[in-house]
């Protein structure tokens, strides 16, 4: 089954001029804490009518400011499958076309145009190392204008975007409980993969998913509960970065003594600036992505790291010039969400190909 990109829905005009107020930001924070929360629960938490919460959320979606996405739980995925970060060097004239093509690849979950001697920075989820090799050697190296690639794989993910908050409801909203590891023996069965492909909107109901799969809603609900209970899937509320008060994105690479890596990664993942923190293969063994209030915060964050984690050596840093895709969400030049390419690590590398038995 090939991926089906979710295009902007026809309906009311896009509300590009919408400026979220404090109630809107609290609703976003509540959905960040529980991406599939019922509106009655959001309304109870915020002391507003559930219908008001639902209406405001829809207005935020119509303005392309928010989207709930679904994807394999990356902490488990990095252990049992393949989570990779790829730096791609490409001729400037070929960059735009490459970004448009790569944005439609279901295994490429994030694409950033970055500084510091790199052109594109990709985050990739594949079923195994062989599938990653195919993606790099066939798809990426086959792009016009590509001059080279550098690939590292994640060995441990300490924190990721689903855990990040921008704090509008910090005093009222309890933090999301820590994720339990995947249940022993839990595997991605074909029916779970089918559900994942139907969750371009992570808030879809079992009835809506059943329409897309042709299954009975009760069956879909049972499968969905199995998937969630096994902690194979994660949901997160994506937010247009410019409304979070942290318009600057940056990526840091670092080296840490191996015996201190787990402790360091856990400490970094608690910092409010850190969106992603992962141990990786290569000469640098730690990568982190940050959302910051200003370019000056880059230096201030480095000073903070030097004081708190003197054993950590920063080896490089890069500012994101433009993010074209984030966890399946397609983004325009302003960071608004224009559509979704459902994440599918098992998708065939080329249209018309059949996925292998493990895909």
C-alpha positions in Angstrom: 0.0 0.0 0.0 1.5 3.3 -1.0 1.4 6.4 1.1 -1.3 8.9 0.6 -0.2 12.5 1.2 -2.9 14.5 3.1 -3.5 17.7 1.2 -5.0 20.9 2.6 -8.8 20.3 3.0 -11.2 22.3 1.0 -13.5 24.5 3.1 -13.2 27.8 4.9 -10.4 30.1 3.6 -7.1 29.7 5.3 -6.9 32.0 8.3 -3.3 33.3 7.8 -4.1 36.3 9.9 -5.1 34.3 13.0 -3.1 35.3 16.0 -3.6 32.8 18.8 -4.6 34.3 22.2 -3.9 32.9 25.6 -6.8 30.5 25.5 -5.6 29.1 22.2 -2.1 28.6 23.5 -3.6 26.8 26.6 -5.6 24.5 24.3 -2.4 23.7 22.3 -0.5 22.9 25.5 -3.3 20.7 26.7 -3.2 18.8 23.3 0.6 18.6 23.6 0.2 16.9 27.0 -2.4 14.5 25.6 -2.7 14.6 21.8 -5.9 12.5 21.7 -7.6 14.0 24.7 -11.4 14.3 24.4 -12.6 17.9 24.2 -14.7 17.4 27.4 -11.4 16.7 29.2 -9.7 19.7 27.6 -12.7 21.8 28.5 -12.7 20.6 32.1 -8.9 21.3 32.5 -9.2 24.8 31.1 -12.7 25.6 32.5 -14.2 26.3 29.1 -17.0 24.7 27.1 -15.8 21.6 25.2 -17.5 22.9 22.1 -15.4 26.1 22.4 -12.2 24.1 22.8 -13.1 22.1 19.7 -14.0 25.1 17.7 -10.8 27.0 18.6 -8.7 23.9 17.7 -10.3 23.7 14.3 -9.6 27.4 13.7 -6.0 26.8 14.6 -5.9 23.9 12.1 -7.6 26.0 9.4 -4.8 28.6 10.0 -2.3 25.8 9.5 -0.7 26.3 12.9 -1.2 22.9 14.5 -1.4 19.2 13.6 -1.4 16.0 15.6 0.8 13.4 14.0 1.4 9.7 14.6 4.7 7.8 14.2 6.6 4.8 15.6 7.8 5.5 19.2 11.4 6.5 18.3 13.0 5.4 21.5 12.0 1.8 20.8 12.4 2.2 17.0 16.0 3.1 17.4 16.7 -0.1 19.2 14.8 -2.6 17.1 14.9 -0.9 13.6 16.7 2.0 12.1 16.6 5.8 13.0 19.2 7.8 11.1 20.3 11.4 10.5 21.7 12.2 7.1 23.6 15.3 6.0 23.3 15.9 2.3 25.5 18.2 0.2 23.9 19.4 -3.0 24.3 22.0 -5.6 22.4 25.2 -4.8 20.4 25.1 -8.0 19.2 21.6 -7.4 18.2 22.1 -3.7 14.6 23.2 -4.2 13.7 20.3 -6.5 15.5 17.8 -4.2 13.5 19.1 -1.2 10.2 18.8 -3.0 11.0 15.2 -4.1 12.4 14.1 -0.7 9.4 15.6 1.2 7.1 13.0 -0.4 9.2 10.1 0.8 7.4 8.4 3.7 10.6 7.2 5.4 12.1 10.8 5.5 10.2 12.3 8.4 12.1 15.6 8.7 14.0 17.9 6.3 15.9 21.0 7.2 18.0 23.4 5.2 20.8 24.3 7.5 24.0 26.3 7.8 27.6 25.4 8.8 28.9 23.7 5.7 25.9 21.5 5.2 22.9 21.8 2.8 20.2 19.4 4.0 19.7 17.6 7.3 17.3 14.6 7.1 15.8 12.5 9.8 14.9 9.0 8.5 13.0 6.0 9.9 13.5 2.7 8.0 12.6 -0.9 8.8 16.3 -2.0 8.9 19.8 -1.2 7.8 19.3 -2.7 4.4 16.4 -0.4 3.8 18.4 2.6 5.0 21.2 1.6 2.6 18.8 1.4 -0.3 17.4 4.9 0.5 20.9 6.5 0.7 22.6 4.7 -2.1 19.7 4.6 -4.6 17.4 7.5 -3.8 19.7 10.1 -2.3 22.7 9.4 -4.5 20.5 9.4 -7.5 19.3 13.0 -7.0 20.6 15.5 -9.5 23.2 17.8 -8.0 24.1 15.6 -5.0 27.8 16.0 -4.1 27.9 13.7 -1.0 26.1 12.3 2.0 27.1 11.5 5.6 24.9 9.1 7.6 24.8 8.3 11.3 22.4 6.1 13.1 20.7 6.7 16.5 21.6 4.1 19.1 19.5 5.7 22.0 16.9 8.4 21.9 16.8 10.3 25.2 14.1 12.9 24.3 12.1 14.0 21.3 9.5 16.4 20.2 6.5 14.7 21.7 8.0 15.6 25.1 8.5 19.3 24.4 6.2 22.0 25.7 6.2 25.8 25.3 4.7 26.3 28.7 1.3 28.1 28.3 -0.3 25.7 30.7 2.7 24.7 32.9 0.9 25.5 36.1 -2.2 23.6 35.3 -1.2 20.7 32.9 0.5 17.7 34.4 3.5 16.5 32.5 3.0 13.6 30.2 4.0 10.4 32.2 7.3 8.8 31.1 6.9 6.3 28.3 7.2 2.7 29.3 9.4 0.5 27.0 7.6 -1.5 24.4 6.0 -4.6 25.8 8.1 -7.7 25.5 7.3 -9.4 22.2 5.5 -6.4 20.8 6.1 -6.2 17.0 4.7 -4.1 14.2 2.1 -6.4 12.7 0.8 -5.6 9.2 -2.5 -4.4 10.7 -0.7 -1.9 12.9 1.2 -0.6 9.9 -2.1 -0.1 8.1 -3.5 1.9 11.0 -0.3 4.1 11.1 -0.8 5.0 7.4 -4.4 6.1 8.2 -3.2 8.5 11.0 -2.0 11.5 9.0 -4.4 13.2 11.5 -3.4 11.7 14.8 -6.8 12.6 16.3 -8.9 10.5 13.8 -11.5 8.3 15.5 -11.7 4.6 15.1 -14.8 5.1 12.9 -12.9 7.4 10.6 -10.0 5.0 10.3 -12.4 2.1 9.6 -13.7 4.0 6.6 -10.2 4.2 5.2 -9.3 0.6 5.9 -12.6 -1.1 5.2 -12.5 -2.7 8.6 -15.2 -2.8 11.3 -14.9 0.1 13.7 -14.8 -2.3 16.7 -12.0 -4.2 15.1 -10.1 -1.0 14.4 -10.6 0.1 18.0 -9.2 -3.2 19.3 -6.2 -3.0 17.0 -5.6 0.6 17.9 -5.7 -0.2 21.6 -3.2 -3.0 21.1 -0.8 -0.7 19.3 -1.0 2.0 22.0 -0.8 -0.4 24.9 2.3 -2.0 23.4 3.8 1.6 23.2 4.7 1.1 19.6 3.2 4.4 18.5 3.5 8.0 19.7 1.4 11.0 19.0 2.5 14.6 19.2 1.1 18.0 18.6 3.1 19.8 16.0 3.0 23.6 16.2 4.2 26.3 13.8 7.4 27.4 15.5 6.7 31.2 15.1 3.8 31.1 17.6 5.9 29.3 20.3 8.1 32.3 21.1 11.1 30.2 20.0 11.6 31.0 16.3 15.2 29.9 16.1 16.1 26.2 15.5 19.6 24.9 15.8 21.4 21.5 15.8 24.4 20.8 18.0 26.8 17.9 17.7 28.9 16.8 20.7 31.3 14.2 22.1 30.8 12.7 25.5 32.8 10.0 27.3 30.9 6.7 26.6 30.4 5.9 30.3 28.7 9.3 30.8 26.6 9.3 27.6 23.3 8.0 29.1 23.5 10.4 32.1 24.3 13.3 29.8 21.5 12.5 27.4 19.0 12.2 30.1 20.1 15.6 31.6 19.9 17.4 28.2 16.5 16.1 27.4 15.1 17.9 30.5 16.2 21.3 29.3 13.4 23.5 27.8 15.4 24.4 24.7 16.1 20.8 23.7 13.6 19.2 21.2 15.6 16.1 20.4 18.6 14.4 22.0 20.0 11.2 20.8 23.2 9.1 21.0 24.5 8.4 17.5 27.3 6.5 15.7 30.3 8.4 14.3 33.0 10.6 15.5 30.4 12.7 17.3 28.3 10.5 19.6 25.5 12.9 20.6 23.2 15.1 18.5 20.6 17.5 19.8 18.1 19.9 18.1 17.1 23.1 19.9 14.3 25.7 19.7 15.6 29.1 20.9 14.2 32.6 21.4 17.1 34.3 19.6 20.4 33.7 17.9 22.1 35.1 21.0 20.6 32.1 22.9 23.0 29.8 21.0 26.0 31.3 22.9 24.1 31.5 26.2 23.1 27.8 25.8 26.7 26.8 25.2 27.8 28.6 28.3 25.1 26.8 30.3 26.3 23.5 28.9 29.9 24.3 29.8 28.9 25.0 33.4 26.5 22.1 33.9 28.2 19.4 31.8 31.9 20.2 31.6 32.7 16.7 30.2 30.6 17.5 27.1 32.6 18.9 24.1 30.6 20.7 21.4 32.1 19.9 18.1 29.8 21.8 15.7 26.5 23.7 15.6 24.2 24.8 12.7 21.3 27.1 12.4 18.2 26.0 10.5 17.5 28.3 7.6 14.3 26.6 6.6 12.5 23.5 7.8 10.5 21.9 4.9 9.2 18.9 6.8 8.8 18.0 10.5 7.5 14.5 11.6 5.6 14.1 8.4 4.2 17.6 8.3 5.0 19.7 5.2 5.8 23.3 6.0 5.8 26.4 4.0 8.3 29.3 4.2 6.6 30.7 7.2 6.5 27.4 9.1 2.8 26.8 8.6 1.6 23.2 8.0 0.4 22.8 4.4 -0.1 19.0 4.4 1.0 15.7 5.8 2.9 12.7 4.3 1.9 9.8 6.5 5.1 8.2 8.0 5.6 4.7 6.6 9.0 3.1 7.3 8.0 0.0 5.3 7.0 1.9 2.1 8.7 0.7 -1.1 11.6 2.9 -2.1 10.1 3.6 -5.5 6.5 3.7 -6.7 5.4 0.4 -8.1 7.8 -1.7 -6.0 6.5 -4.2 -3.5 7.8 -4.0 0.1 9.8 -6.9 1.3 8.5 -9.3 4.0 9.8 -7.2 6.8 8.4 -4.0 5.3 
